[in-house]
Amino acid sequence: MHALVALKGIGRKSANVIMHETKVPPAGIIADLHVIRVAPRIGLIPETKDGIKAEKQLMQVLPNEIWDEIGMAISFLGREICRPQPKCPECPINSICKYYNEPYK
């Protein structure tokens, strides 16, 4: 992680993606704009616009064993279903989703 973020143009998100794709054990969780949108909706972390803050919060609430895949999984959910205008009825986790189950929605 430290060597990657030392490179010009590589931040934590990109470093996490590179580490994921090269099968290097994770030092964090990928937190792109989809993860930043979806993680609060499903009740994992409070709402934030800061990717580093979101990553740190996710690292506190999720076990290290799933860090390698969870960021990609949440990001994929955000790209395909939990979009800015979400497709909640199609979502495979809507039964446990805070956003979908909010009474004022």
Secondary structure, DSSP 4 states (H G I P E B T S, - for coil): -HHHHTSTT--HHHHHHHHHHTTPPPSS----HHHHHHHHHTTSS---S-HHHHHHHHHHHS-GGGHHHHHHHHHHHHHHTS-SS--GGG-TTGGG-TTTT-TT-
